[in-house]
Amino acid sequence: DGDSLVGASPSLGVWERVGDPNSRKYAATFLQIFYAPDSSPTFLVKVRQTVILNKSGDAWEGPATVDIFLPDGTLAFAGTATGTATRIRSEPLP
């Protein structure tokens, strides 16, 4: 039903190096909350990845696990996907 969802939060998360200090391998976890028309949460999406950062250090692509939880914490779906990410750069004021 198209009326059951109104919107979603931005997908926010963390990523950290895995392995030695020169490694480009990272573990990442991202969360996103989806909302109903009354602004109550309908589900939470958690995406987890282990990826290799590209040589320029600003993007990755790789396999991911996707878990979808109901508001009470019950796991409603678990699957896999391909995830991509690009680092957001700061934009200093002039």
ABEGO torsion letter per residue (X at the ends): XAAABABBBBBBBBBBBBEBAABABBBBBBBBBBBBAAGBBABBBBBBBBBBBBAAGABBBEBBBBBBBBAAGBBABBBBBBBBBBBBBBBBBX
